[in-house]
Amino acid sequence: MPQFIHRATLINRDSLQNDPWADMAMLALEEKIEYASQQMQKMIETLDKQMIFIPEGVIIT
């Protein structure tokens, strides 16, 4: 994770300096993060629906 954050920081810095390659990389990264967020939200919603069937008092860790 630290390596990803470091590289994303470098891409962002270069993008702010109007580097077209960095702009393209930043756009691709933002799209992938948005897609992953949407997928994660769908999984959470599915899990919430499935958790309704668990009786009260049952603890899942």
C-alpha distance matrix in Angstrom:
0.0 3.8 5.4 5.1 6.3 8.6 10.0 10.6 12.3 14.4 15.4 16.3 18.3 20.1 20.8 22.4 24.6 25.8 24.4 25.2 22.6 19.8 21.6 21.5 17.8 17.1 19.6 18.1 14.6 16.4 18.5 15.8 14.1 17.7 18.6 15.7 16.9 20.4 19.8 18.1 21.1 23.5 22.1 22.5 26.0 26.9 25.8 27.8 30.8 30.7 30.4 33.7 35.5 34.4 37.3 37.1 36.5 34.2 30.8 27.8 24.8
3.8 0.0 3.8 5.4 5.1 6.1 8.6 9.8 10.5 12.4 14.3 15.2 16.4 18.5 19.7 21.0 22.9 24.6 23.3 24.6 22.2 19.2 21.3 21.8 18.2 17.4 20.3 19.4 15.9 17.7 20.3 18.1 16.4 19.9 21.3 18.8 19.6 23.3 23.1 21.4 24.2 26.8 25.6 25.7 29.2 30.4 29.3 31.0 34.1 34.1 33.6 37.0 38.8 37.6 40.3 40.0 39.2 37.0 33.6 30.7 27.6
5.4 3.8 0.0 3.8 5.5 5.1 6.2 8.5 9.8 10.7 12.3 14.1 15.4 16.7 18.2 20.0 21.5 22.9 21.1 22.3 19.5 16.9 19.4 19.6 15.9 15.8 18.9 17.6 14.5 17.0 19.4 17.2 16.2 20.0 21.0 18.9 20.4 23.8 23.5 22.4 25.3 27.7 26.6 27.3 30.6 31.6 30.8 32.8 35.7 35.7 35.6 38.9 40.7 39.6 42.6 42.5 41.9 39.5 36.2 33.1 30.1
5.1 5.4 3.8 0.0 3.8 5.4 5.2 6.0 8.5 9.9 10.5 12.0 14.1 15.4 16.1 18.2 20.1 21.1 19.4 20.2 17.5 14.8 16.8 16.8 13.1 12.7 15.5 14.2 10.9 13.3 15.7 13.4 12.5 16.2 17.3 15.4 16.9 20.2 20.1 19.3 22.1 24.4 23.8 24.5 27.7 28.7 28.3 30.2 33.0 33.2 33.3 36.5 38.5 37.7 40.8 40.8 40.5 38.2 35.0 31.9 29.1
6.3 5.1 5.5 3.8 0.0 3.8 5.5 5.1 6.0 8.6 9.8 10.3 12.1 14.2 15.0 16.3 18.5 20.0 18.9 20.2 18.1 14.8 16.5 17.3 13.9 12.5 15.6 15.2 11.7 13.2 16.2 14.6 12.9 16.3 18.2 16.4 17.1 20.7 21.1 19.9 22.3 25.1 24.6 24.8 28.0 29.5 29.0 30.5 33.5 34.0 33.8 36.8 39.0 38.2 41.1 40.7 40.4 38.4 35.1 32.3 29.5
8.6 6.1 5.1 5.4 3.8 0.0 3.8 5.5 5.1 6.4 8.8 9.9 10.6 12.6 14.2 15.5 17.0 18.9 17.5 19.3 17.1 14.0 16.4 17.5 14.1 13.3 16.8 16.6 13.5 15.5 18.6 17.2 16.0 19.4 21.3 19.7 20.6 24.1 24.6 23.6 26.0 28.7 28.3 28.6 31.7 33.2 32.7 34.2 37.2 37.7 37.5 40.6 42.7 41.8 44.7 44.4 43.9 41.9 38.6 35.7 32.8
10.0 8.6 6.2 5.2 5.5 3.8 0.0 3.8 5.3 5.1 6.2 8.5 9.8 10.7 12.1 14.2 15.5 16.8 14.9 16.3 13.7 10.9 13.6 14.2 10.7 10.6 14.2 13.6 11.0 13.6 16.4 15.1 14.7 18.1 19.6 18.5 20.0 23.1 23.6 23.2 25.7 28.1 27.9 28.6 31.6 32.9 32.7 34.5 37.2 37.7 37.9 41.0 43.1 42.5 45.6 45.5 45.3 43.1 39.9 36.9 34.2
10.6 9.8 8.5 6.0 5.1 5.5 3.8 0.0 3.8 5.4 5.0 6.0 8.5 9.9 10.2 12.2 14.3 15.3 14.0 15.1 13.1 9.8 11.5 12.5 9.2 7.9 11.3 11.3 8.4 10.3 13.4 12.7 11.8 15.0 17.0 16.2 17.2 20.3 21.2 20.9 23.1 25.6 25.8 26.3 29.1 30.7 30.7 32.2 34.9 35.8 36.0 38.8 41.1 40.7 43.8 43.6 43.7 41.6 38.6 35.7 33.2
12.3 10.5 9.8 8.5 6.0 5.1 5.3 3.8 0.0 3.8 5.5 5.1 6.1 8.6 9.7 10.5 12.6 14.5 13.7 15.7 14.3 10.7 12.5 14.4 11.6 9.9 13.5 14.3 11.6 12.8 16.3 16.0 14.7 17.6 20.0 19.3 19.7 23.0 24.2 23.6 25.5 28.3 28.6 28.7 31.5 33.4 33.2 34.5 37.4 38.3 38.2 41.0 43.5 42.9 45.8 45.4 45.3 43.5 40.3 37.6 34.9
14.4 12.4 10.7 9.9 8.6 6.4 5.1 5.4 3.8 0.0 3.8 5.4 5.1 6.2 8.5 9.9 10.8 12.7 11.3 13.6 12.0 8.7 11.4 13.3 10.7 10.0 13.8 14.6 12.6 14.4 17.6 17.4 16.9 19.8 21.9 21.4 22.4 25.4 26.5 26.2 28.3 30.9 31.2 31.7 34.4 36.1 36.1 37.5 40.3 41.1 41.3 44.1 46.5 46.0 49.0 48.7 48.6 46.7 43.5 40.7 38.0
15.4 14.3 12.3 10.5 9.8 8.8 6.2 5.0 5.5 3.8 0.0 3.8 5.5 5.2 6.0 8.6 9.9 10.7 9.1 10.6 8.9 5.4 7.8 9.5 7.1 6.5 10.2 11.1 9.6 11.5 14.5 14.7 14.7 17.2 19.3 19.4 20.5 23.2 24.4 24.6 26.6 28.9 29.5 30.3 32.7 34.4 34.8 36.3 38.8 39.8 40.2 42.9 45.3 45.2 48.3 48.2 48.4 46.4 43.4 40.5 38.1
16.3 15.2 14.1 12.0 10.3 9.9 8.5 6.0 5.1 5.4 3.8 0.0 3.8 5.5 4.9 6.2 8.7 9.9 9.7 11.4 10.9 7.1 8.0 10.6 8.9 6.6 10.0 11.9 10.2 10.8 14.3 15.1 14.3 16.4 19.1 19.3 19.7 22.5 24.2 24.2 25.7 28.4 29.2 29.6 31.9 33.9 34.3 35.4 38.0 39.3 39.6 42.1 44.7 44.6 47.5 47.2 47.5 45.8 42.8 40.1 37.8
18.3 16.4 15.4 14.1 12.1 10.6 9.8 8.5 6.1 5.1 5.5 3.8 0.0 3.8 5.4 5.2 6.6 9.1 9.1 12.0 11.9 8.4 9.9 13.0 11.7 10.0 13.4 15.4 13.9 14.6 18.0 18.8 18.1 20.2 22.9 23.1 23.4 26.2 27.9 27.8 29.3 32.1 32.9 33.1 35.4 37.5 37.8 38.8 41.6 42.8 42.9 45.5 48.1 47.9 50.7 50.3 50.4 48.7 45.7 43.1 40.6
20.1 18.5 16.7 15.4 14.2 12.6 10.7 9.9 8.6 6.2 5.2 5.5 3.8 0.0 3.8 5.4 5.0 6.7 5.6 8.7 8.6 5.7 7.8 10.8 10.1 9.4 12.6 14.5 13.8 15.0 18.0 19.0 19.0 21.0 23.4 23.9 24.7 27.2 28.8 29.1 30.8 33.2 34.1 34.7 36.9 38.8 39.4 40.6 43.1 44.4 44.8 47.3 49.8 49.8 52.8 52.5 52.8 51.0 48.0 45.2 42.8
20.8 19.7 18.2 16.1 15.0 14.2 12.1 10.2 9.7 8.5 6.0 4.9 5.4 3.8 0.0 3.8 5.2 5.1 5.2 7.1 7.8 4.8 4.9 8.4 8.5 7.1 9.6 12.2 12.0 12.5 15.3 16.9 17.0 18.5 21.0 22.0 22.6 24.8 26.7 27.3 28.6 30.9 32.2 32.8 34.7 36.8 37.6 38.7 41.0 42.5 43.0 45.4 48.0 48.2 51.2 51.0 51.6 49.8 47.0 44.3 42.1
22.4 21.0 20.0 18.2 16.3 15.5 14.2 12.2 10.5 9.9 8.6 6.2 5.2 5.4 3.8 0.0 3.8 5.4 7.4 9.9 11.4 8.6 8.1 11.9 12.1 10.1 12.3 15.3 14.8 14.6 17.6 19.5 19.0 20.2 23.1 24.1 24.1 26.4 28.6 28.9 29.9 32.5 33.9 34.2 36.0 38.3 39.1 39.8 42.3 44.0 44.2 46.5 49.3 49.4 52.2 51.8 52.3 50.8 47.9 45.4 43.2
24.6 22.9 21.5 20.1 18.5 17.0 15.5 14.3 12.6 10.8 9.9 8.7 6.6 5.0 5.2 3.8 0.0 3.8 5.7 9.1 10.9 8.9 9.3 12.9 13.4 12.3 14.6 17.3 17.2 17.6 20.4 22.1 22.0 23.4 26.1 27.1 27.4 29.7 31.7 32.2 33.3 35.8 37.2 37.6 39.5 41.7 42.4 43.3 45.7 47.3 47.7 50.0 52.7 52.8 55.7 55.4 55.8 54.2 51.3 48.7 46.4
25.8 24.6 22.9 21.1 20.0 18.9 16.8 15.3 14.5 12.7 10.7 9.9 9.1 6.7 5.1 5.4 3.8 0.0 3.8 6.0 8.8 7.8 7.1 10.5 12.0 11.3 12.8 15.7 16.3 16.6 18.9 21.0 21.4 22.5 24.9 26.3 26.9 28.7 30.8 31.7 32.8 35.0 36.6 37.3 38.9 41.0 42.1 43.0 45.2 46.9 47.5 49.7 52.4 52.7 55.8 55.6 56.3 54.6 51.9 49.2 47.1
24.4 23.3 21.1 19.4 18.9 17.5 14.9 14.0 13.7 11.3 9.1 9.7 9.1 5.6 5.2 7.4 5.7 3.8 0.0 3.8 5.5 5.3 6.2 8.7 9.9 10.4 12.2 14.3 15.1 16.2 18.3 19.9 20.8 22.3 24.2 25.5 26.6 28.5 30.2 31.2 32.6 34.7 36.0 37.0 38.8 40.6 41.6 42.9 45.0 46.5 47.2 49.6 52.1 52.4 55.6 55.6 56.2 54.3 51.5 48.6 46.5
25.2 24.6 22.3 20.2 20.2 19.3 16.3 15.1 15.7 13.6 10.6 11.4 12.0 8.7 7.1 9.9 9.1 6.0 3.8 0.0 3.8 5.4 4.9 6.2 8.6 9.7 10.5 12.3 14.1 15.2 16.5 18.4 19.9 21.0 22.6 24.3 25.6 27.0 28.7 30.1 31.5 33.2 34.7 36.0 37.6 39.2 40.5 41.9 43.7 45.2 46.3 48.6 51.0 51.5 54.8 55.0 55.8 53.8 51.3 48.3 46.4
22.6 22.2 19.5 17.5 18.1 17.1 13.7 13.1 14.3 12.0 8.9 10.9 11.9 8.6 7.8 11.4 10.9 8.8 5.5 3.8 0.0 3.8 5.4 5.1 6.2 8.5 9.9 10.7 12.3 14.2 15.5 16.6 18.3 20.0 21.2 22.5 24.3 25.9 27.1 28.5 30.3 31.9 33.0 34.5 36.3 37.7 38.9 40.5 42.4 43.6 44.7 47.2 49.5 49.9 53.2 53.6 54.2 52.0 49.4 46.3 44.3
19.8 19.2 16.9 14.8 14.8 14.0 10.9 9.8 10.7 8.7 5.4 7.1 8.4 5.7 4.8 8.6 8.9 7.8 5.3 5.4 3.8 0.0 3.8 5.3 4.9 5.9 8.4 9.7 10.2 12.0 14.0 15.1 16.1 18.0 19.7 20.7 22.1 24.1 25.5 26.4 28.2 30.1 31.2 32.4 34.3 35.9 36.9 38.4 40.5 41.7 42.6 45.1 47.4 47.7 50.9 51.1 51.6 49.5 46.8 43.8 41.7
21.6 21.3 19.4 16.8 16.5 16.4 13.6 11.5 12.5 11.4 7.8 8.0 9.9 7.8 4.9 8.1 9.3 7.1 6.2 4.9 5.4 3.8 0.0 3.8 5.5 5.1 6.1 8.6 9.8 10.4 12.2 14.2 15.2 16.4 18.3 19.9 20.9 22.5 24.3 25.5 26.9 28.7 30.2 31.3 33.0 34.7 36.0 37.2 39.2 40.7 41.6 43.9 46.4 46.9 50.1 50.3 51.1 49.1 46.6 43.7 41.8
21.5 21.8 19.6 16.8 17.3 17.5 14.2 12.5 14.4 13.3 9.5 10.6 13.0 10.8 8.4 11.9 12.9 10.5 8.7 6.2 5.1 5.3 3.8 0.0 3.8 5.5 5.2 6.2 8.6 10.0 10.7 12.4 14.3 15.4 16.6 18.4 20.0 21.3 22.7 24.3 25.9 27.3 28.8 30.3 31.9 33.3 34.7 36.2 37.9 39.3 40.6 42.9 45.2 45.8 49.2 49.6 50.5 48.4 45.9 42.9 41.2
17.8 18.2 15.9 13.1 13.9 14.1 10.7 9.2 11.6 10.7 7.1 8.9 11.7 10.1 8.5 12.1 13.4 12.0 9.9 8.6 6.2 4.9 5.5 3.8 0.0 3.8 5.5 5.1 6.1 8.6 9.9 10.6 12.2 14.2 15.3 16.4 18.2 20.0 21.0 22.3 24.3 25.9 26.9 28.4 30.3 31.6 32.7 34.4 36.3 37.5 38.5 41.1 43.3 43.7 47.0 47.4 48.1 45.9 43.3 40.2 38.2
17.1 17.4 15.8 12.7 12.5 13.3 10.6 7.9 9.9 10.0 6.5 6.6 10.0 9.4 7.1 10.1 12.3 11.3 10.4 9.7 8.5 5.9 5.1 5.5 3.8 0.0 3.8 5.4 5.0 6.1 8.6 9.8 10.5 12.2 14.1 15.2 16.3 18.3 19.9 20.8 22.4 24.4 25.6 26.7 28.5 30.3 31.3 32.6 34.7 36.1 36.9 39.3 41.8 42.1 45.3 45.5 46.2 44.2 41.6 38.7 36.8
19.6 20.3 18.9 15.5 15.6 16.8 14.2 11.3 13.5 13.8 10.2 10.0 13.4 12.6 9.6 12.3 14.6 12.8 12.2 10.5 9.9 8.4 6.1 5.2 5.5 3.8 0.0 3.8 5.4 5.1 6.2 8.6 9.9 10.5 12.3 14.2 15.3 16.6 18.4 19.9 21.1 22.8 24.4 25.7 27.1 28.8 30.3 31.5 33.3 34.9 36.0 38.2 40.7 41.3 44.6 44.9 45.9 44.0 41.6 38.7 37.1
18.1 19.4 17.6 14.2 15.2 16.6 13.6 11.3 14.3 14.6 11.1 11.9 15.4 14.5 12.2 15.3 17.3 15.7 14.3 12.3 10.7 9.7 8.6 6.2 5.1 5.4 3.8 0.0 3.8 5.5 5.1 6.2 8.6 9.9 10.6 12.2 14.2 15.4 16.5 18.2 20.0 21.3 22.6 24.3 25.9 27.2 28.6 30.2 31.9 33.2 34.5 36.9 39.1 39.7 43.1 43.7 44.6 42.4 40.1 37.0 35.4
14.6 15.9 14.5 10.9 11.7 13.5 11.0 8.4 11.6 12.6 9.6 10.2 13.9 13.8 12.0 14.8 17.2 16.3 15.1 14.1 12.3 10.2 9.8 8.6 6.1 5.0 5.4 3.8 0.0 3.8 5.4 5.1 6.1 8.6 9.9 10.5 12.2 14.3 15.3 16.3 18.3 20.0 21.0 22.3 24.3 25.8 26.7 28.4 30.4 31.5 32.5 35.0 37.3 37.6 41.0 41.3 42.0 39.9 37.4 34.3 32.5
16.4 17.7 17.0 13.3 13.2 15.5 13.6 10.3 12.8 14.4 11.5 10.8 14.6 15.0 12.5 14.6 17.6 16.6 16.2 15.2 14.2 12.0 10.4 10.0 8.6 6.1 5.1 5.5 3.8 0.0 3.8 5.5 5.1 6.1 8.6 9.8 10.5 12.3 14.2 15.2 16.4 18.5 20.0 20.9 22.6 24.4 25.6 26.8 28.8 30.4 31.2 33.5 36.0 36.5 39.7 39.9 40.8 39.0 36.6 33.7 32.2
18.5 20.3 19.4 15.7 16.2 18.6 16.4 13.4 16.3 17.6 14.5 14.3 18.0 18.0 15.3 17.6 20.4 18.9 18.3 16.5 15.5 14.0 12.2 10.7 9.9 8.6 6.2 5.1 5.4 3.8 0.0 3.8 5.5 5.1 6.1 8.6 9.8 10.6 12.3 14.1 15.3 16.7 18.5 19.9 21.2 22.8 24.4 25.7 27.3 28.9 30.2 32.3 34.7 35.5 38.9 39.4 40.6 38.6 36.5 33.5 32.3
15.8 18.1 17.2 13.4 14.6 17.2 15.1 12.7 16.0 17.4 14.7 15.1 18.8 19.0 16.9 19.5 22.1 21.0 19.9 18.4 16.6 15.1 14.2 12.4 10.6 9.8 8.6 6.2 5.1 5.5 3.8 0.0 3.8 5.4 5.1 6.1 8.5 9.9 10.5 12.1 14.1 15.4 16.5 18.2 20.0 21.1 22.4 24.2 25.9 27.0 28.3 30.8 32.9 33.5 37.0 37.6 38.6 36.3 34.1 31.0 29.6
14.1 16.4 16.2 12.5 12.9 16.0 14.7 11.8 14.7 16.9 14.7 14.3 18.1 19.0 17.0 19.0 22.0 21.4 20.8 19.9 18.3 16.1 15.2 14.3 12.2 10.5 9.9 8.6 6.1 5.1 5.5 3.8 0.0 3.8 5.5 5.1 6.1 8.6 9.9 10.4 12.2 14.3 15.2 16.3 18.3 19.9 20.8 22.3 24.4 25.7 26.5 29.0 31.3 31.7 35.0 35.3 36.2 34.1 31.7 28.8 27.3
17.7 19.9 20.0 16.2 16.3 19.4 18.1 15.0 17.6 19.8 17.2 16.4 20.2 21.0 18.5 20.2 23.4 22.5 22.3 21.0 20.0 18.0 16.4 15.4 14.2 12.2 10.5 9.9 8.6 6.1 5.1 5.4 3.8 0.0 3.8 5.5 5.1 6.3 8.7 9.8 10.6 12.5 14.4 15.3 16.6 18.6 20.0 21.0 22.8 24.6 25.6 27.7 30.2 31.0 34.2 34.6 35.8 34.0 31.9 29.2 28.1
18.6 21.3 21.0 17.3 18.2 21.3 19.6 17.0 20.0 21.9 19.3 19.1 22.9 23.4 21.0 23.1 26.1 24.9 24.2 22.6 21.2 19.7 18.3 16.6 15.3 14.1 12.3 10.6 9.9 8.6 6.1 5.1 5.5 3.8 0.0 3.8 5.4 5.1 6.2 8.6 9.9 10.7 12.5 14.3 15.5 16.7 18.5 20.0 21.4 22.9 24.4 26.5 28.8 29.7 33.2 33.9 35.2 33.1 31.3 28.3 27.5
15.7 18.8 18.9 15.4 16.4 19.7 18.5 16.2 19.3 21.4 19.4 19.3 23.1 23.9 22.0 24.1 27.1 26.3 25.5 24.3 22.5 20.7 19.9 18.4 16.4 15.2 14.2 12.2 10.5 9.8 8.6 6.1 5.1 5.5 3.8 0.0 3.8 5.4 5.1 6.1 8.5 9.9 10.5 12.2 14.2 15.3 16.4 18.2 20.1 21.1 22.3 24.8 26.9 27.5 30.9 31.6 32.6 30.4 28.3 25.2 24.1
16.9 19.6 20.4 16.9 17.1 20.6 20.0 17.2 19.7 22.4 20.5 19.7 23.4 24.7 22.6 24.1 27.4 26.9 26.6 25.6 24.3 22.1 20.9 20.0 18.2 16.3 15.3 14.2 12.2 10.5 9.8 8.5 6.1 5.1 5.4 3.8 0.0 3.8 5.5 5.1 6.1 8.7 9.9 10.4 12.3 14.2 15.2 16.3 18.5 20.0 20.8 23.0 25.6 26.1 29.3 29.7 30.8 28.9 26.8 24.1 23.1
20.4 23.3 23.8 20.2 20.7 24.1 23.1 20.3 23.0 25.4 23.2 22.5 26.2 27.2 24.8 26.4 29.7 28.7 28.5 27.0 25.9 24.1 22.5 21.3 20.0 18.3 16.6 15.4 14.3 12.3 10.6 9.9 8.6 6.3 5.1 5.4 3.8 0.0 3.8 5.4 5.1 6.3 8.7 9.9 10.6 12.5 14.3 15.3 16.8 18.6 20.0 21.8 24.3 25.4 28.7 29.3 30.9 29.0 27.4 24.8 24.4
19.8 23.1 23.5 20.1 21.1 24.6 23.6 21.2 24.2 26.5 24.4 24.2 27.9 28.8 26.7 28.6 31.7 30.8 30.2 28.7 27.1 25.5 24.3 22.7 21.0 19.9 18.4 16.5 15.3 14.2 12.3 10.5 9.9 8.7 6.2 5.1 5.5 3.8 0.0 3.8 5.4 5.1 6.3 8.7 10.0 10.7 12.4 14.3 15.6 16.7 18.4 20.6 22.7 23.6 27.2 28.2 29.6 27.4 25.8 22.9 22.5
18.1 21.4 22.4 19.3 19.9 23.6 23.2 20.9 23.6 26.2 24.6 24.2 27.8 29.1 27.3 28.9 32.2 31.7 31.2 30.1 28.5 26.4 25.5 24.3 22.3 20.8 19.9 18.2 16.3 15.2 14.1 12.1 10.4 9.8 8.6 6.1 5.1 5.4 3.8 0.0 3.8 5.4 5.1 6.2 8.6 9.8 10.5 12.2 14.3 15.3 16.3 18.8 21.0 21.5 24.9 25.6 26.7 24.6 22.7 19.8 19.2
21.1 24.2 25.3 22.1 22.3 26.0 25.7 23.1 25.5 28.3 26.6 25.7 29.3 30.8 28.6 29.9 33.3 32.8 32.6 31.5 30.3 28.2 26.9 25.9 24.3 22.4 21.1 20.0 18.3 16.4 15.3 14.1 12.2 10.6 9.9 8.5 6.1 5.1 5.4 3.8 0.0 3.8 5.4 5.0 6.2 8.6 9.8 10.5 12.4 14.3 15.2 17.1 19.8 20.6 23.8 24.3 25.9 24.1 22.6 20.1 20.0
23.5 26.8 27.7 24.4 25.1 28.7 28.1 25.6 28.3 30.9 28.9 28.4 32.1 33.2 30.9 32.5 35.8 35.0 34.7 33.2 31.9 30.1 28.7 27.3 25.9 24.4 22.8 21.3 20.0 18.5 16.7 15.4 14.3 12.5 10.7 9.9 8.7 6.3 5.1 5.4 3.8 0.0 3.8 5.4 5.1 6.2 8.6 9.9 10.7 12.5 14.3 16.0 18.2 19.6 23.0 24.1 25.9 24.0 22.9 20.4 20.7
22.1 25.6 26.6 23.8 24.6 28.3 27.9 25.8 28.6 31.2 29.5 29.2 32.9 34.1 32.2 33.9 37.2 36.6 36.0 34.7 33.0 31.2 30.2 28.8 26.9 25.6 24.4 22.6 21.0 20.0 18.5 16.5 15.2 14.4 12.5 10.5 9.9 8.7 6.3 5.1 5.4 3.8 0.0 3.8 5.4 5.1 6.1 8.5 9.9 10.6 12.2 14.6 16.5 17.3 20.9 22.1 23.6 21.3 20.0 17.2 17.4
22.5 25.7 27.3 24.5 24.8 28.6 28.6 26.3 28.7 31.7 30.3 29.6 33.1 34.7 32.8 34.2 37.6 37.3 37.0 36.0 34.5 32.4 31.3 30.3 28.4 26.7 25.7 24.3 22.3 20.9 19.9 18.2 16.3 15.3 14.3 12.2 10.4 9.9 8.7 6.2 5.0 5.4 3.8 0.0 3.8 5.4 5.0 6.1 8.6 9.8 10.3 12.7 15.2 15.7 19.0 19.6 21.1 19.2 17.8 15.3 15.6
26.0 29.2 30.6 27.7 28.0 31.7 31.6 29.1 31.5 34.4 32.7 31.9 35.4 36.9 34.7 36.0 39.5 38.9 38.8 37.6 36.3 34.3 33.0 31.9 30.3 28.5 27.1 25.9 24.3 22.6 21.2 20.0 18.3 16.6 15.5 14.2 12.3 10.6 10.0 8.6 6.2 5.1 5.4 3.8 0.0 3.8 5.4 5.0 6.3 8.7 9.9 11.2 13.9 15.3 18.4 19.3 21.4 19.8 19.1 17.1 18.1
26.9 30.4 31.6 28.7 29.5 33.2 32.9 30.7 33.4 36.1 34.4 33.9 37.5 38.8 36.8 38.3 41.7 41.0 40.6 39.2 37.7 35.9 34.7 33.3 31.6 30.3 28.8 27.2 25.8 24.4 22.8 21.1 19.9 18.6 16.7 15.3 14.2 12.5 10.7 9.8 8.6 6.2 5.1 5.4 3.8 0.0 3.8 5.4 5.2 6.3 8.7 10.4 12.2 13.8 17.3 18.9 21.0 18.9 18.5 16.2 17.6
25.8 29.3 30.8 28.3 29.0 32.7 32.7 30.7 33.2 36.1 34.8 34.3 37.8 39.4 37.6 39.1 42.4 42.1 41.6 40.5 38.9 36.9 36.0 34.7 32.7 31.3 30.3 28.6 26.7 25.6 24.4 22.4 20.8 20.0 18.5 16.4 15.2 14.3 12.4 10.5 9.8 8.6 6.1 5.0 5.4 3.8 0.0 3.8 5.4 5.0 6.1 8.9 10.6 11.2 14.8 16.1 17.8 15.6 14.8 12.5 13.8
27.8 31.0 32.8 30.2 30.5 34.2 34.5 32.2 34.5 37.5 36.3 35.4 38.8 40.6 38.7 39.8 43.3 43.0 42.9 41.9 40.5 38.4 37.2 36.2 34.4 32.6 31.5 30.2 28.4 26.8 25.7 24.2 22.3 21.0 20.0 18.2 16.3 15.3 14.3 12.2 10.5 9.9 8.5 6.1 5.0 5.4 3.8 0.0 3.8 5.4 5.1 6.7 9.6 10.5 13.5 14.3 16.4 14.9 14.5 13.0 14.7
30.8 34.1 35.7 33.0 33.5 37.2 37.2 34.9 37.4 40.3 38.8 38.0 41.6 43.1 41.0 42.3 45.7 45.2 45.0 43.7 42.4 40.5 39.2 37.9 36.3 34.7 33.3 31.9 30.4 28.8 27.3 25.9 24.4 22.8 21.4 20.1 18.5 16.8 15.6 14.3 12.4 10.7 9.9 8.6 6.3 5.2 5.4 3.8 0.0 3.8 5.5 5.6 8.0 10.2 13.2 14.8 17.4 16.0 16.4 15.1 17.3
30.7 34.1 35.7 33.2 34.0 37.7 37.7 35.8 38.3 41.1 39.8 39.3 42.8 44.4 42.5 44.0 47.3 46.9 46.5 45.2 43.6 41.7 40.7 39.3 37.5 36.1 34.9 33.2 31.5 30.4 28.9 27.0 25.7 24.6 22.9 21.1 20.0 18.6 16.7 15.3 14.3 12.5 10.6 9.8 8.7 6.3 5.0 5.4 3.8 0.0 3.8 5.4 6.0 7.8 11.3 13.5 15.8 13.7 14.2 12.7 15.2
30.4 33.6 35.6 33.3 33.8 37.5 37.9 36.0 38.2 41.3 40.2 39.6 42.9 44.8 43.0 44.2 47.7 47.5 47.2 46.3 44.7 42.6 41.6 40.6 38.5 36.9 36.0 34.5 32.5 31.2 30.2 28.3 26.5 25.6 24.4 22.3 20.8 20.0 18.4 16.3 15.2 14.3 12.2 10.3 9.9 8.7 6.1 5.1 5.5 3.8 0.0 3.8 5.3 5.5 8.8 10.3 12.4 10.5 10.9 9.9 12.6
33.7 37.0 38.9 36.5 36.8 40.6 41.0 38.8 41.0 44.1 42.9 42.1 45.5 47.3 45.4 46.5 50.0 49.7 49.6 48.6 47.2 45.1 43.9 42.9 41.1 39.3 38.2 36.9 35.0 33.5 32.3 30.8 29.0 27.7 26.5 24.8 23.0 21.8 20.6 18.8 17.1 16.0 14.6 12.7 11.2 10.4 8.9 6.7 5.6 5.4 3.8 0.0 3.8 5.6 7.9 9.4 12.4 11.5 12.8 12.8 15.8
35.5 38.8 40.7 38.5 39.0 42.7 43.1 41.1 43.5 46.5 45.3 44.7 48.1 49.8 48.0 49.3 52.7 52.4 52.1 51.0 49.5 47.4 46.4 45.2 43.3 41.8 40.7 39.1 37.3 36.0 34.7 32.9 31.3 30.2 28.8 26.9 25.6 24.3 22.7 21.0 19.8 18.2 16.5 15.2 13.9 12.2 10.6 9.6 8.0 6.0 5.3 3.8 0.0 3.8 6.3 9.2 12.0 10.7 12.7 12.7 16.1
34.4 37.6 39.6 37.7 38.2 41.8 42.5 40.7 42.9 46.0 45.2 44.6 47.9 49.8 48.2 49.4 52.8 52.7 52.4 51.5 49.9 47.7 46.9 45.8 43.7 42.1 41.3 39.7 37.6 36.5 35.5 33.5 31.7 31.0 29.7 27.5 26.1 25.4 23.6 21.5 20.6 19.6 17.3 15.7 15.3 13.8 11.2 10.5 10.2 7.8 5.5 5.6 3.8 0.0 3.8 6.6 8.7 6.9 9.0 9.4 13.0
37.3 40.3 42.6 40.8 41.1 44.7 45.6 43.8 45.8 49.0 48.3 47.5 50.7 52.8 51.2 52.2 55.7 55.8 55.6 54.8 53.2 50.9 50.1 49.2 47.0 45.3 44.6 43.1 41.0 39.7 38.9 37.0 35.0 34.2 33.2 30.9 29.3 28.7 27.2 24.9 23.8 23.0 20.9 19.0 18.4 17.3 14.8 13.5 13.2 11.3 8.8 7.9 6.3 3.8 0.0 3.8 6.3 6.0 9.2 11.0 14.7
37.1 40.0 42.5 40.8 40.7 44.4 45.5 43.6 45.4 48.7 48.2 47.2 50.3 52.5 51.0 51.8 55.4 55.6 55.6 55.0 53.6 51.1 50.3 49.6 47.4 45.5 44.9 43.7 41.3 39.9 39.4 37.6 35.3 34.6 33.9 31.6 29.7 29.3 28.2 25.6 24.3 24.1 22.1 19.6 19.3 18.9 16.1 14.3 14.8 13.5 10.3 9.4 9.2 6.6 3.8 0.0 3.8 5.5 8.3 11.0 14.4
36.5 39.2 41.9 40.5 40.4 43.9 45.3 43.7 45.3 48.6 48.4 47.5 50.4 52.8 51.6 52.3 55.8 56.3 56.2 55.8 54.2 51.6 51.1 50.5 48.1 46.2 45.9 44.6 42.0 40.8 40.6 38.6 36.2 35.8 35.2 32.6 30.8 30.9 29.6 26.7 25.9 25.9 23.6 21.1 21.4 21.0 17.8 16.4 17.4 15.8 12.4 12.4 12.0 8.7 6.3 3.8 0.0 3.8 6.3 9.7 12.7
34.2 37.0 39.5 38.2 38.4 41.9 43.1 41.6 43.5 46.7 46.4 45.8 48.7 51.0 49.8 50.8 54.2 54.6 54.3 53.8 52.0 49.5 49.1 48.4 45.9 44.2 44.0 42.4 39.9 39.0 38.6 36.3 34.1 34.0 33.1 30.4 28.9 29.0 27.4 24.6 24.1 24.0 21.3 19.2 19.8 18.9 15.6 14.9 16.0 13.7 10.5 11.5 10.7 6.9 6.0 5.5 3.8 0.0 3.8 6.6 10.0
30.8 33.6 36.2 35.0 35.1 38.6 39.9 38.6 40.3 43.5 43.4 42.8 45.7 48.0 47.0 47.9 51.3 51.9 51.5 51.3 49.4 46.8 46.6 45.9 43.3 41.6 41.6 40.1 37.4 36.6 36.5 34.1 31.7 31.9 31.3 28.3 26.8 27.4 25.8 22.7 22.6 22.9 20.0 17.8 19.1 18.5 14.8 14.5 16.4 14.2 10.9 12.8 12.7 9.0 9.2 8.3 6.3 3.8 0.0 3.8 6.5
27.8 30.7 33.1 31.9 32.3 35.7 36.9 35.7 37.6 40.7 40.5 40.1 43.1 45.2 44.3 45.4 48.7 49.2 48.6 48.3 46.3 43.8 43.7 42.9 40.2 38.7 38.7 37.0 34.3 33.7 33.5 31.0 28.8 29.2 28.3 25.2 24.1 24.8 22.9 19.8 20.1 20.4 17.2 15.3 17.1 16.2 12.5 13.0 15.1 12.7 9.9 12.8 12.7 9.4 11.0 11.0 9.7 6.6 3.8 0.0 3.8
24.8 27.6 30.1 29.1 29.5 32.8 34.2 33.2 34.9 38.0 38.1 37.8 40.6 42.8 42.1 43.2 46.4 47.1 46.5 46.4 44.3 41.7 41.8 41.2 38.2 36.8 37.1 35.4 32.5 32.2 32.3 29.6 27.3 28.1 27.5 24.1 23.1 24.4 22.5 19.2 20.0 20.7 17.4 15.6 18.1 17.6 13.8 14.7 17.3 15.2 12.6 15.8 16.1 13.0 14.7 14.4 12.7 10.0 6.5 3.8 0.0
